Amino acid sequence: MHADHADGMDHAVPDKDRPAGSALLTEPGQGAFAALSEVVRVLEADPNTNWSRVDLAGLRAHLVDMDRLISDTVVTETELPNGLSASATGDVETTTTLRRMVPAHAAQLAKDDRWRVESLEIDDGMELRVTSEDPAAIARIKGLGFFGLMASQEHHREHHLMMARGEDANVH
């Protein structure tokens, strides 16, 4: 048991039952833990949750991949006249992560018709190439860079909830 839990903290007490005016944190832990905690809260609040399909272990593995991509990936970006080419490399685990995540996210990025997206396997990782003919899109591509492109698009929350519910066959 964590030493701070010995002070009478009761995880079973719902937030609505806490005394008025008591300060509550909004983040229940570091990123992956906070994301899992949020998903669990949503699943528990949904009376239609099919608990036999819930896959929090799969979501956790994906969140670990996301953390590895952000924390352990070494990126060399080359500006192109019409966009960006980014070579993403790392150790063996990071390369495995990149080979799962970059092609899947490239497919998501390709849904935006303002640019063209390619993901190419290279010896020690992946290359992400995003180009456009639109000067505003080119500036956006260059401004976002590899990590911004990987974090862009508003599908992550929905994707994570689908994974947790055991509904997403296209895990990346």
Buried (B, 14 or more C-beta within 10 A) or exposed (E): EEEEEEEEEEEEEEEEEEEEEEEEEEEEEEEBEBBBEBBBEBBEEEEEBEEEEBBBEBBBBBBEBBBBBEEBBEBEBEEBEBBBBBBBBBEEEBBBBBBBBBBBBBEBBBEBEEBBBEBEEEEBBBBBBBBBEEEEBBEBBBEBBBBEBBEBEEEBEEBBBBBBBBEBEEBB
